[in-house]
Amino acid sequence: MRRTISRLKRRLAGSSGPDLDAELRWWLERWNPVIQDGGFNPGDVTEYLDDGEGVAPTYEGRRWQIARAEVRRVLREASIEDPDYFAGKVVVDIGPGPLGFPDACPAKVSMAIEPLAERFASHGLLLRSDAVYLPVGAERIPLLAESVDVMLSRNSLDHVSDPQAVVGEVTRVLRPGGVFILNVDMEHAATATEPHVLDLQQIRSMLAHMELLSERIREHPHGGEGRTLIAVARKRQGS
C-alpha cells in the first residue's frame, strides 16, 4: 500500500510544471557567485579547454570559457568525435540556462528555447552573441516544421511542463535526418525545478518513432540521485 501511494505521489508531482522562480534563484544564488568569485561552475571546465589555457582573469572571460567548454562537453558526452559537428547547421538548445552553449556553438544559426531568457537578461546572466534566445516553453516551439538540423536537450527534459509534448515538438521541427541529442537524469525524486520522474522505458517510448543511433547510461547524475541517459536519435525520412 505504501509503495502504491508513493508511486501515485511521484506521478502527481510529475504532472505539474517547474517552479521558474526557484530555477532563477538557483542560477543567481548558487551558480553565478562561484564564477564571480573567480571559479568555474561546473567545476570541471578546465578539462574541456585547450592545453595551457588558464582560468580567465575576468568574469566575462570565465563565462566564455564555460560556454566553449559546454560545446565540447555536449560532443564528448554524445560520443561525437567531429569537433566541427555543429558547423553549418541550424542548432536549437532546449533549456540551456545561461551556461552559454548557444553563444559558443559554431552553428550557422544557433538558437535557445529558454522560458527564463528575459529574466536572465535582466540580471545580466546572458552572454552577448549572435545566438537567438526565445523566451518560451518547449511544448510549443515557434519554429517551422522541418527547419532544424540538430536539437539538444541537456539536463532539461525533466524540467519542462510536458516532456512528451517537448519530444513531439523536437520531432516536428527537425528536418528528416536531423538529430536529437538528449541528456537527462532518470529515477530521481521529483523536485520543484525537476517535477518529472522519468525512467528508461518512458524515455525509450518517447523516442520510439526515431532511429536510435546511440544510448549510454551514466551512473553519476546531474542532480543528487538517479542515473543519466545520454541518447542520440535521428528523425526518420518521411516521419
N, C-alpha and C positions, 0 to 999 in steps of 0.2 A: 504493500500500500504506500509506504513512504517513497519507494522508488517511483511509483506511478505519479505521485504528487510532485516529486522533484522534476520528473520529465515534463510534466504539464507546466510547471513554473518556468522552465527553461524555454519551452515553446512560446509561452506568452511573452516572455522577455524578448524573444526574437521577433515578435510581431510589431514592435514599436520602432520608431526611428531613433537615430543617435541624438545625444544631447550636444548640440553645436556649441553652446556656451561652455560646456566642460571641455570640448575639443580645443576651443580657443584658449582657455585658461592653461591647458597643458603646454601648448606651444609658447605662451607668454611667460609662464611661471617656472616651467621645468626645462624646456628645450633652449630657448633663447638666452637665458642668463649664463649658461655654460659657455656659449660662444662669445658673449660679451666679456666674459672673464678670461678669454684667451685660449679656450679649449675647443674641442670638436664634439658635436652631438649629431650622430652617433660617434662613439669614441674611436672607432677603427678606421677613420677616414684616411689616415696615412698609408694604410695597406693598399689603397686604390690610387695613390698619387705616383707621379714619376719618381724614379730613384733620385735621391738627393734633394728633392723638393721639401723644404722645411715648412713649418707652420707659418702662415702669413702673419705679419705683424699687425694688420688692421682687421677690424670686424668685417668689413666688406670683402677683404681678401679671403678670410676664412670661410665666409658664406659661399664664395665662388668655388673654393676648394671642396666644400661639402657637395655643391651642385655637380661638379665634374666627377667627383667620386661616386655620386649616386648613379650616373650614367654607366660607369664601369661596373658598379655593383649589380645593376639590373642584368647586364650582359653575362657577368660571371655566374650569378645565381641561376640564370636560364641556360647555362652551358652554351652560350652563343660566342664563338671564338672570333668572329669578324668584328674588329673594333670600329669599323665603318658601317655597321649593320643598319643604323638609322639614317645614314646619309641619303639624300634624295627622296625620302619618304614623307608621307603625312603621318605624324605620330600624335596620338592623344593619350594623355595620362589621366586616369581617374583617381581623384583624391590625393594629389601629391603633397598637400600641405605646402609649407614654404621651403621644403628641402632643396628645390631648385632643379629637379630633373628636367622639366620643360625648358628652362632657361639655358641649360648647358647642353641639351640634346642637339646634335648636329643634323637635325632633320630639315627637309625643305620647308615644311610647316610643322611647328611644334605647338600643341595646344594642351590645356588642362581643363578638366571638369572639376571645379572646386567650389562647393557652395559657400565656403568661408573666404573666397578670394577678396571681396571688397573689404571685409573686416581685417584680413591680413594686411592689405594695402594701407588701411587707415592707421595700423600700428607699425608701419614701416618694415614689415616682415617679408615683403616680396622683392625679389631682385629686379633690377631694371634690365629688360631684354626685349627681344622681338617676339617672345612667346606670348600666346593669347590665352588668357585665363577667363573662362566662362563661369560666372558665379551661379551655377545651377546644380541641381542634383542629377546623378547619372541615370535615374529612372526614365528621364525624358531628355535625351541629348539633342540639342538644337543644331544638328548637322544632317546633311543629305544622306540618304541611303547609299551604300557602296562608295563612300568618299574617302575612306581612311585605310592606310596600309598596315599600321600597327596600333593596336590598343593595348594599354598597360594598366594593370591594377595591382599595385604593390602595397600590401598591408592596408587595404581599403574596403574589400568586398564585405567584410563583417561590420563595417562602419556605416553602411548605407541604410536606407529605409527598406528597400526591397531587392535583395540580391538576385532573385530570379529575373526581375524586370531589368536589372542592370545588365545581366548577361544577354538578355534578349536585345537590348539596345546595342550592345557590343556587336552582336551578330548582324544587326540591321545596318550599322554604319560601316562595317568592314567590307572592303571590296572582296570579290571571290579570290581566294588565295591569300587574303590578308591574315595576319597573325595576331593572336591574343596571348599576351604574356601575363599570367596570373600568379600571384604570390600572396597566399592568405593563411592566416592562422586557423586551425581547426581545434575543436574539442576543448575549448576554454569556457569558463563560466561567463555568462552574459554580464556586461557592464554598461554604464551609462553611455560610453562612447563606442562600445562594441556590442550592440544589442543582439546580434545574431550568433547562435551557436551552430556552426556548420560542421559536418563530418565528411569523410572522404566519399561516401556513397552519394550524399546530396550534391557535392560539387561535380562528381563524375556525371551525375544525371543532368546537371545544368549544361555540361559541355558535350553531352552525348551526340548532339547534332553537328559537332565539329570534328575534324580529324585531329586526334591527339598525337602530337609529334614527340613529346617527352613529358615525363612525370617523375618528380623526385619528392620524397618526404624527408623533411629535416626535423630532428628531434628537439631543436632549440628554437622555440617560437619567438616572435617579436615581443609578445607580452610575457606574462609570468608563468603561464601554463599552457598545456596542449602541445600540438605539433604544427609544423608549417608545410603546406603543399606548394610546390613550385611546378607549374604546368605551362606548357607551350602548345597551343592548339591553332589549327588553321581552318578558315572558313572554306567549306567545300564549294566547288563550282555548282552553280545552279541552286544554292540554298539561300 
